[in-house]
């Protein structure tokens, strides 16, 4: 089994700046929008079979 080169632990920042919080919220919103778009594309190209 190969070990990964990255850490899977959550990084915690105490007392983050307002701009950092705004950046993280913006990135989270963009990620959710992209996931929604990909799920819609998947449903269009690979519809669920109705039996």
C-alpha positions in Angstrom: 0.0 0.0 0.0 1.3 3.4 -1.0 1.3 6.2 1.5 0.0 9.6 0.4 2.2 12.7 0.3 -0.4 15.0 1.7 -2.0 15.3 5.1 -5.6 14.6 5.7 -5.8 16.4 9.0 -7.9 19.5 9.3 -6.0 22.8 9.6 -7.4 25.1 12.3 -6.7 28.8 12.2 -7.3 30.6 15.4 -8.6 34.2 15.1 -8.7 34.3 11.2 -8.9 37.7 9.6 -12.1 38.9 8.0 -10.6 38.8 4.5 -9.6 35.1 5.0 -13.0 34.2 6.2 -14.5 36.0 3.2 -12.1 34.1 0.8 -13.0 30.7 2.3 -16.7 31.5 2.0 -16.3 32.5 -1.6 -14.3 29.4 -2.4 -16.9 27.2 -0.7 -19.7 28.8 -2.7 -17.8 28.3 -5.9 -17.2 24.7 -5.1 -20.8 24.0 -4.3 -21.9 25.7 -7.6 -19.5 23.6 -9.6 -20.7 20.4 -7.9 -24.3 21.3 -8.6 -23.4 22.0 -12.3 -21.5 18.7 -12.6 -24.4 16.7 -11.0 -26.8 18.3 -13.5 -24.6 17.4 -16.4 -24.3 13.9 -15.1 -28.1 13.6 -14.8 -28.5 14.9 -18.4 -25.9 12.6 -20.0 -26.5 9.6 -17.8 -30.2 9.6 -16.9 -31.4 7.1 -14.3 -33.2 4.1 -15.9 -36.8 3.9 -14.9 -37.9 0.4 -14.4 
